Amino acid sequence: MKLLTAALAASLLGAAIAPTAAAAQSTCLRQNMVNGWKVINDQTLIVTDRVGRQYNVALQKGCVGLGWPMRLGFSADTGFGLSCITRNSFVYVPANGGYPRQRCLIDNVSPMVAMNR
């Protein structure tokens, strides 16, 4: 009976953890999955990954002229491509349009909610 109870508890625990891991995976903007972006203003980007998910990337104040560059670089804390871009990661902006090269600190990354039509 104890073995049956332990097995049941383990299976319930596994079932509870699995959706959490899947949710974390889907909300992670991975550094090597960035496919494009739209500049809303100097503190807000909408970043799209390779599978079409969109993320709102909020930057801390200090970066200017983000609408001009043709390229942006995204760097996660660890620097590996599989790492998630999170708070305190960076967006690298090359010199362009009279603006110097910049390193913009990310304040927040949040997945955008898909709207049903």
Backbone as CSV, one residue per row, in Angstrom:
resi,resn,N_x,N_y,N_z,CA_x,CA_y,CA_z,C_x,C_y,C_z
1,MET,0.817,-1.193,0.000,0.000,0.000,0.000,0.868,1.268,0.000
2,LYS,1.953,1.248,0.796,2.847,2.412,0.827,3.483,2.640,-0.540
3,LEU,3.824,1.544,-1.225,4.432,1.659,-2.547,3.438,2.276,-3.532
4,LEU,2.185,1.865,-3.458,1.153,2.413,-4.330,0.941,3.905,-4.059
5,THR,0.924,4.290,-2.788,0.763,5.696,-2.419,1.944,6.532,-2.911
6,ALA,3.161,6.003,-2.759,4.351,6.722,-3.214,4.347,6.883,-4.734
7,ALA,3.940,5.834,-5.454,3.891,5.898,-6.912,2.853,6.916,-7.377
8,LEU,1.702,6.927,-6.705,0.658,7.889,-7.049,1.120,9.320,-6.797
9,ALA,1.769,9.541,-5.662,2.277,10.879,-5.341,3.326,11.320,-6.360
10,ALA,4.208,10.411,-6.764,5.249,10.748,-7.739,4.640,11.092,-9.094
11,SER,3.618,10.346,-9.507,3.007,10.639,-10.805,2.263,11.971,-10.785
12,LEU,1.613,12.293,-9.674,0.938,13.583,-9.562,1.934,14.730,-9.558
13,LEU,3.050,14.551,-8.870,4.087,15.578,-8.843,4.660,15.794,-10.239
14,GLY,4.902,14.709,-10.974,5.419,14.816,-12.345,4.440,15.529,-13.253
15,ALA,3.171,15.250,-13.090,2.149,15.911,-13.915,2.053,17.392,-13.594
16,ALA,2.289,17.750,-12.343,2.231,19.166,-11.960,3.432,19.937,-12.483
17,ILE,4.573,19.307,-12.560,5.800,19.974,-13.004,5.836,20.119,-14.517
18,ALA,5.343,19.147,-15.269,5.428,19.154,-16.728,4.793,20.388,-17.357
19,PRO,3.572,20.792,-16.999,3.010,22.000,-17.621,3.801,23.252,-17.282
20,THR,4.361,23.308,-16.088,5.153,24.465,-15.697,6.395,24.581,-16.572
21,ALA,7.066,23.466,-16.829,8.251,23.484,-17.679,7.885,23.867,-19.107
22,ALA,6.761,23.350,-19.591,6.329,23.698,-20.948,5.973,25.174,-21.042
23,ALA,5.330,25.718,-20.021,4.978,27.141,-20.026,6.232,27.999,-19.995
24,ALA,7.217,27.601,-19.205,8.462,28.367,-19.134,9.172,28.355,-20.483
25,GLN,9.151,27.209,-21.170,9.802,27.107,-22.468,9.135,28.037,-23.482
26,SER,7.801,28.120,-23.454,7.109,28.924,-24.448,7.213,30.422,-24.169
27,THR,7.548,30.816,-22.948,7.657,32.231,-22.640,9.095,32.740,-22.718
28,CYS,9.995,31.896,-23.114,11.405,32.258,-23.175,11.769,32.764,-24.564
29,LEU,12.246,33.998,-24.641,12.793,34.522,-25.890,14.265,34.145,-25.914
30,ARG,14.586,33.124,-26.703,15.973,32.662,-26.752,16.788,33.552,-27.681
31,GLN,18.013,33.763,-27.286,18.926,34.642,-28.012,19.096,34.196,-29.462
32,ASN,19.187,32.901,-29.711,19.420,32.411,-31.070,18.135,32.263,-31.880
33,MET,16.984,32.642,-31.325,15.710,32.513,-32.027,15.153,33.853,-32.502
34,VAL,15.839,34.955,-32.229,15.343,36.268,-32.651,15.311,36.325,-34.176
35,ASN,14.152,36.702,-34.712,13.979,36.741,-36.155,13.701,38.150,-36.680
36,GLY,13.205,39.030,-35.831,12.917,40.383,-36.267,12.388,41.207,-35.111
37,TRP,12.206,42.494,-35.362,11.724,43.385,-34.314,11.059,44.589,-34.944
38,LYS,10.252,45.242,-34.137,9.623,46.501,-34.520,9.893,47.467,-33.377
39,VAL,10.426,48.622,-33.709,10.697,49.645,-32.701,9.425,50.450,-32.478
40,ILE,8.917,50.423,-31.249,7.759,51.228,-30.892,8.226,52.624,-30.497
41,ASN,9.229,52.675,-29.634,9.895,53.923,-29.246,11.263,53.538,-28.687
42,ASP,11.999,54.494,-28.140,13.359,54.206,-27.660,13.396,53.338,-26.405
43,GLN,12.246,52.986,-25.879,12.215,52.122,-24.697,11.387,50.865,-24.892
44,THR,10.825,50.665,-26.093,9.960,49.506,-26.311,10.207,48.890,-27.680
45,LEU,10.447,47.582,-27.688,10.584,46.809,-28.916,9.566,45.677,-28.889
46,ILE,9.043,45.320,-30.049,8.271,44.100,-30.209,9.184,43.161,-30.991
47,VAL,9.627,42.080,-30.347,10.576,41.153,-30.951,9.838,39.874,-31.335
48,THR,10.089,39.381,-32.548,9.482,38.156,-33.046,10.546,37.075,-33.133
49,ASP,10.200,35.861,-32.675,11.154,34.760,-32.794,10.885,33.965,-34.071
50,ARG,11.667,32.945,-34.312,11.599,32.188,-35.562,10.317,31.391,-35.743
51,VAL,9.569,31.171,-34.673,8.311,30.435,-34.799,7.105,31.366,-34.724
52,GLY,7.352,32.678,-34.783,6.280,33.655,-34.856,5.755,34.187,-33.534
53,ARG,6.320,33.753,-32.412,5.882,34.307,-31.128,6.451,35.706,-30.979
54,GLN,5.660,36.588,-30.377,6.092,37.971,-30.191,6.276,38.272,-28.711
55,TYR,7.257,39.120,-28.430,7.608,39.506,-27.065,7.726,41.013,-26.978
56,ASN,7.249,41.563,-25.895,7.409,42.980,-25.602,8.714,43.109,-24.820
57,VAL,9.671,43.819,-25.373,10.966,44.018,-24.721,11.050,45.481,-24.292
58,ALA,11.048,45.684,-22.974,11.132,47.039,-22.409,12.589,47.329,-22.073
59,LEU,13.072,48.484,-22.520,14.459,48.893,-22.266,14.485,49.981,-21.211
60,GLN,15.581,50.019,-20.467,15.748,51.112,-19.518,16.078,52.379,-20.294
61,LYS,15.854,53.525,-19.674,16.123,54.810,-20.328,17.598,54.943,-20.650
62,GLY,17.889,55.661,-21.734,19.279,55.953,-22.073,19.635,55.706,-23.516
63,CYS,18.923,54.827,-24.203,19.218,54.570,-25.609,18.350,55.460,-26.488
64,VAL,18.928,55.932,-27.590,18.206,56.845,-28.486,18.385,56.410,-29.937
65,GLY,17.441,56.808,-30.774,17.553,56.563,-32.204,17.430,55.112,-32.607
66,LEU,16.635,54.323,-31.893,16.542,52.896,-32.201,15.798,52.614,-33.509
67,GLY,15.095,53.585,-34.031,14.367,53.387,-35.279,15.256,53.347,-36.511
68,TRP,16.501,53.795,-36.410,17.380,53.888,-37.568,18.151,52.616,-37.903
69,PRO,18.680,51.874,-36.942,19.569,50.747,-37.280,18.869,49.630,-38.050
70,MET,19.589,49.049,-38.991,19.102,47.893,-39.744,19.391,46.603,-38.982
71,ARG,20.282,46.672,-37.999,20.651,45.494,-37.221,20.574,45.832,-35.744
72,LEU,20.177,44.837,-34.972,20.277,44.906,-33.518,20.855,43.583,-33.063
73,GLY,21.623,43.609,-31.995,22.141,42.378,-31.418,21.514,42.162,-30.055
74,PHE,21.227,40.917,-29.735,20.628,40.581,-28.448,21.570,39.656,-27.714
75,SER,21.836,39.970,-26.461,22.763,39.182,-25.666,22.139,38.830,-24.325
76,ALA,22.055,37.540,-24.051,21.561,37.083,-22.755,22.701,37.139,-21.746
77,ASP,22.379,36.968,-20.488,23.372,37.075,-19.415,24.545,36.125,-19.592
78,THR,24.275,34.898,-20.030,25.351,33.918,-20.148,26.075,33.995,-21.474
79,GLY,25.455,34.613,-22.489,26.102,34.743,-23.781,25.908,33.554,-24.696
80,PHE,25.266,32.480,-24.218,25.031,31.316,-25.064,23.736,31.497,-25.835
81,GLY,23.663,30.988,-27.058,22.491,31.153,-27.900,21.223,30.547,-27.342
82,LEU,21.341,29.522,-26.508,20.163,28.864,-25.949,19.620,29.590,-24.729
83,SER,20.317,30.582,-24.261,19.905,31.310,-23.067,18.718,32.216,-23.364
84,CYS,17.883,32.414,-22.357,16.736,33.299,-22.481,17.183,34.751,-22.310
85,ILE,16.605,35.616,-23.114,16.830,37.049,-22.957,15.883,37.504,-21.850
86,THR,16.441,38.092,-20.814,15.660,38.471,-19.638,16.074,39.860,-19.177
87,ARG,15.543,40.260,-18.031,15.940,41.517,-17.399,17.462,41.491,-17.214
88,ASN,18.098,42.611,-17.469,19.545,42.791,-17.364,20.331,42.152,-18.512
89,SER,19.646,41.644,-19.546,20.320,41.284,-20.789,20.504,42.581,-21.571
90,PHE,21.132,42.499,-22.742,21.423,43.714,-23.505,20.930,43.637,-24.941
91,VAL,20.607,44.796,-25.490,20.389,44.983,-26.917,21.554,45.851,-27.389
92,TYR,22.275,45.371,-28.400,23.401,46.111,-28.952,22.964,46.804,-30.228
93,VAL,23.201,48.097,-30.281,22.783,48.921,-31.412,24.048,49.456,-32.082
94,PRO,24.268,49.127,-33.376,25.466,49.649,-34.046,25.336,51.148,-34.302
95,ALA,26.473,51.799,-34.506,26.464,53.222,-34.850,25.729,53.388,-36.174
96,ASN,24.802,54.362,-36.209,24.014,54.551,-37.416,23.226,55.852,-37.310
97,GLY,22.995,56.505,-38.411,22.177,57.713,-38.446,22.696,58.842,-37.576
98,GLY,24.004,58.915,-37.388,24.582,59.959,-36.559,24.617,59.615,-35.072
99,TYR,24.078,58.463,-34.705,24.096,58.027,-33.304,25.280,57.101,-33.062
100,PRO,25.894,57.171,-31.892,27.013,56.277,-31.591,26.527,54.853,-31.314
101,ARG,27.460,53.932,-31.288,27.150,52.553,-30.908,26.612,52.561,-29.478
102,GLN,25.592,51.725,-29.204,24.963,51.725,-27.882,24.782,50.303,-27.360
103,ARG,24.768,50.205,-26.059,24.434,48.949,-25.374,23.271,49.275,-24.449
104,CYS,22.079,48.783,-24.783,20.858,49.125,-24.061,20.501,47.999,-23.089
105,LEU,20.282,48.352,-21.852,19.933,47.382,-20.823,18.448,47.062,-20.886
106,ILE,18.132,45.776,-20.893,16.735,45.337,-20.946,16.149,45.354,-19.541
107,ASP,14.998,45.980,-19.416,14.296,46.070,-18.137,13.340,44.899,-17.943
108,ASN,12.675,44.458,-19.040,11.689,43.392,-18.916,11.424,42.768,-20.285
109,VAL,11.170,41.457,-20.283,10.749,40.746,-21.482,9.481,39.984,-21.128
110,SER,8.410,40.219,-21.889,7.161,39.513,-21.617,6.526,39.059,-22.925
111,PRO,5.983,37.827,-22.936,5.334,37.362,-24.158,4.069,38.163,-24.435
112,MET,3.806,38.391,-25.698,2.587,39.110,-26.076,1.464,38.095,-26.180
113,VAL,0.300,38.469,-25.734,-0.857,37.586,-25.755,-1.495,37.659,-27.135
114,ALA,-1.707,36.489,-27.752,-2.351,36.450,-29.061,-3.818,36.825,-28.928
115,MET,-4.276,37.668,-29.818,-5.680,38.101,-29.801,-6.472,37.225,-30.785
116,ASN,-7.582,36.671,-30.327,-8.457,35.887,-31.205,-9.351,36.829,-31.997
117,ARG,-9.516,36.534,-33.250,-10.365,37.377,-34.098,-11.659,36.692,-34.394
